């Protein structure tokens, strides 16, 4: 199950950005996941929860935005949704020189966290 390695990599990348920024809690992470990325969303969500344990991400929500796979035909420039299993021959002209436009994405789109509260100096500290 490679979703665990993906979840661990996401947690590592977010922690690498969050801790130096003073984040105390990460609330949510949004990922773009292409339908051809080979990721099972339920397995990723389960793995993500385990990977977050004991980190500033513990309890964070994982939001996945699916990305439809699309291709473009070289000869006729037609575009179409590739689907699963992938249809890489052009439905318009039958050409087999398709360029994959989308569907393999696996990107962190956004992260929402709380920063550490700013300490206001007391009158004695001034």
N, C-alpha and C positions, 0 to 999 in steps of 0.2 A: 504494500500500500504506500505509494509514493506521496500521497496526500499529507502524511505525517512530515516528510522532509520538506514539503512546500510550506506547511504550517510553521515548522520550526524556523525556516528561512524568513518568513514574513515577520514572525515574532522578533527574530534577531535584528532585522532591518528597522523595525519600528522602535525597538528598545534603543538601538544605536542613535536614533534621532531624538527620541523622547527624553532619555535621561540627561544628556547634555543641555537640553532646552529647559530642564527643571520640571518636567512632567511628573506629577504625582499619581495620576490615574489616567489610563487610556480608556475612553468610553466606546469608541467604535472604529472599525477599519472597513473601508470599502474597496473591494477588488473588482476588476474587470476580468471575466473569465470567458475565453472563447470556447465555442462548442467543440472545436478540434484540439483543444489544449490537453485533452486526456485527463481531465480532473472531474471527479465525481463530487458534486457540491455537498451532499450529505456526509460523505467520508471526510471532506475537507473541514466542514463545520465541527464534526466530532474530534478530529485531530487538532484543530485550532484550540478548542476548549482545553484539551490536555496540555498542549504546548504552552498555553498562557499561565498555567498554574505556577504560583510563586514568583511571577513577574509583575511589572506595572500594568500589564495587559490583562491580568486576572479579572474575569467577569466582563471583558470587553465583548461587544457585539460584532460579529463578522457579517457584513452585508456583501453579497456577491451579485454583480450585474452581469447577466449573460450577454455574450456578443455572438450574434449570428454569423456563421461563416458565409462569405460571399466571394465569388470568383468573377474574373473578366476574361473574355475570349480575346486572344491576340488578333486573329484575322477579322472578326466582325465587330469587336468592341462591345458585345452584349454582356450584361452582368446578370447574375442569378444567385439565389441562395443555394449553397452547396448541399446542406442537409446532412443527415446521418443515415446510412453510410454516405460518404462524400461522393457527389456527382461532379467529376472534374471535366467531363466532356460537355461542350457547349450545347445547350438545348435548342439554340437557334440555328446553328449551321453544322453542328456535329463535330466541330474542330476539337482537337485534343491538346491545344496549347494554352491551357488556362493559367491565369496568374491569380494566386490566392490573395484577395484584398484584405480579408479579416477572418477571424475565427481561431487564431492561435494565441491570442493575447492572454497574459497572466500578469496583471499590473496592479500595484497598489495605487489607488486613485486618490484616496484621502484618509486622514487619520484625525480623530477628534480626541483631544486630551485636556486635562486640567493642569495648569502650571502651578507651581508652588506659590502660596500667597506671598505677596511682597511684605516684608517686615517694615512696619513704620516705626521709626525710632521714638522711644519714649522721651519725655522732657529731660530725664536724667542722662540719657545717652547722647543728647545733643550737645 
